[in-house]
Each structure stands twice: as structure tokens, then as C-alpha cells.
Amino acid sequence: MVEKFAVIGLGQFGRAICKKLSEKGAEVIAIDIDEDRVDEIKDNVSYAVQLDSTDKGALESQNIGDMDAVIVSIGHNFEAMLLTTVKLLEMGVKRLVARTQGETQRKILEKMGVTEILSPEEEVGINIAERLMNPSMLMCMPLPDNYEIVEITAPKSVIGRSIKDLGLVAKYRLNLVTVIESNDDKELHIKGVIEDDEIIQSNHVLVVFGKTKDVERFIDINV
């Protein structure tokens, strides 16, 4: 069954969500009060409509309650984001995901009962800080309880060694999720489930899971 999503707020973040969901085969309704933004995305989604998302009747006219999930990605107008979220909660949508900017906004949404909250600026900031501190770290996904999933460019000291010889679990308390390999055209390919005898190459990126302190220790020792 095709999943149905509504994305409200078509700034850069909202448009990116629309395009990715559509690429994955989802049915996407894109909504914004700005007609130019609606026109910009209309060829990339199932349906794009210009309306005031703070108007409950306007939302109901688009059968928003039938969506599998509604993403509120309004960025710079907090009042509109808040009112839109209130209307969607009143409608009892199946799944509500809201974007927030800053800790105060997050706390307000949590008080309202919103459980899925996105903070893209904060997440980007964390990634940039991690990369500044550890240039070999390409991506960092923070998780609760000081865990994270990170992409690490294969350090020179581990190239030519096997995954088993590396001893990620025994020495560093890290789990290898997978390995990403780049070819001569800079295209990336995920190698899937990695066997212990896999030899680490210079064009490999290690995707590992573990405590932040253990990831940092692995990088400090091997880079």
C-alpha cells in the first residue's frame, strides 16, 4: 500500500522532504501559504496546494486526517507553526512530526503532546562541530544516552587490516553497522552486512555505533 504524507511548509527543508518521499514512492501533498513555493514543488509531488494551514477547515478540505503522517516544516513563522500544530492535534492525525528551531520551541511542542520533533539546524550544527573536531568523521547521528552512529573515513593505520583484526567490539566497544565504498567516479555503495574477513581499503568509510567516548577513543588512537 502506498503511504500518504502531507508536508506543510515548503521552504528548503520542506521541499527536500517532499522530493525524498516522492522518490521513495510515497503519495505526497505539499502545502504552503506562498503560491510561488507551491508552484516550485508541484512537479515533484502528487499534489501541491496553496492554503492557510492555520485554518482547520482548509486542512480538512484536503483530507489531511487520512494521511499516514503530517510533517509541519514551517521554519520562520513560529506562530503559524504553533497554530497549525494545534489544528492538526484537534483533528487527531495519525502521526504528527513537527520542525522546531531552538530549545524553547521544542519544550512548547512537548508540552502540547508532540512526540516527534525535528531540529535540523541543531543536528547540522552538531555534525559540523564533530567534523571540525574530528576531520575523519563524515557524519554523526546523536542518539539518547550518549550513543551515536558515525561515518568515519578509514584511518591509514587500519587500511589493509581485516575487520576481525581491528577488534572493534573487544578493543573499543563499537559495533560495525556497515561499510560504504566509493568508486573512481566518487559514487557511493553500501557493502551490506560485513564479514569478519573483509579487508579495509583506502576508499572505505566505516559506519559504527557506540558511545561517544568510545568513538572518540577509536579516532584518537587510529587517526
Secondary structure in CASP SS format (residue, H / E / C, confidence):
PFRMAT SS
TARGET T0000
AUTHOR 0000-0000-0000
METHOD secondary structure of the structure
MODEL  1
M C 1.00
V C 1.00
E C 1.00
K E 1.00
F E 1.00
A E 1.00
V E 1.00
I E 1.00
G C 1.00
L C 1.00
G C 1.00
Q H 1.00
F H 1.00
G H 1.00
R H 1.00
A H 1.00
I H 1.00
C H 1.00
K H 1.00
K H 1.00
L H 1.00
S H 1.00
E H 1.00
K C 1.00
G C 1.00
A C 1.00
E E 1.00
V E 1.00
I E 1.00
A E 1.00
I E 1.00
D E 1.00
I C 1.00
D C 1.00
E H 1.00
D H 1.00
R H 1.00
V H 1.00
D H 1.00
E H 1.00
I H 1.00
K H 1.00
D H 1.00
N H 1.00
V C 1.00
S C 1.00
Y E 1.00
A E 1.00
V E 1.00
Q E 1.00
L C 1.00
D C 1.00
S C 1.00
T C 1.00
D C 1.00
K H 1.00
G H 1.00
A H 1.00
L H 1.00
E H 1.00
S H 1.00
Q C 1.00
N C 1.00
I H 1.00
G H 1.00
D H 1.00
M C 1.00
D C 1.00
A E 1.00
V E 1.00
I E 1.00
V E 1.00
S C 1.00
I C 1.00
G C 1.00
H C 1.00
N C 1.00
F H 1.00
E H 1.00
A H 1.00
M H 1.00
L H 1.00
L H 1.00
T H 1.00
T H 1.00
V H 1.00
K H 1.00
L H 1.00
L H 1.00
E H 1.00
M H 1.00
G C 1.00
V C 1.00
K C 1.00
R C 1.00
L E 1.00
V E 1.00
A E 1.00
R E 1.00
T C 1.00
Q C 1.00
G C 1.00
E H 1.00
T H 1.00
Q H 1.00
R H 1.00
K H 1.00
I H 1.00
L H 1.00
E H 1.00
K H 1.00
M H 1.00
G C 1.00
V C 1.00
T C 1.00
E E 1.00
I E 1.00
L E 1.00
S C 1.00
P H 1.00
E H 1.00
E H 1.00
E H 1.00
V H 1.00
G H 1.00
I H 1.00
N H 1.00
I H 1.00
A H 1.00
E H 1.00
R H 1.00
L H 1.00
M H 1.00
N C 1.00
P C 1.00
S C 1.00
M E 1.00
L E 1.00
M E 1.00
C E 1.00
M E 1.00
P E 1.00
L E 1.00
P H 1.00
D H 1.00
N H 1.00
Y E 1.00
E E 1.00
I E 1.00
V E 1.00
E E 1.00
I E 1.00
T E 1.00
A C 1.00
P C 1.00
K H 1.00
S H 1.00
V H 1.00
I C 1.00
G C 1.00
R C 1.00
S E 1.00
I H 1.00
K H 1.00
D H 1.00
L H 1.00
G C 1.00
L H 1.00
V H 1.00
A H 1.00
K H 1.00
Y H 1.00
R C 1.00
L C 1.00
N E 1.00
L E 1.00
V E 1.00
T E 1.00
V E 1.00
I E 1.00
E E 1.00
S E 1.00
N C 1.00
D C 1.00
D C 1.00
K C 1.00
E C 1.00
L E 1.00
H E 1.00
I E 1.00
K C 1.00
G C 1.00
V C 1.00
I C 1.00
E C 1.00
D C 1.00
D C 1.00
E C 1.00
I E 1.00
I C 1.00
Q C 1.00
S C 1.00
N C 1.00
H E 1.00
V E 1.00
L E 1.00
V E 1.00
V E 1.00
F E 1.00
G E 1.00
K E 1.00
T H 1.00
K H 1.00
D H 1.00
V H 1.00
E H 1.00
R H 1.00
F H 1.00
I H 1.00
D H 1.00
I H 1.00
N H 1.00
V C 1.00
END
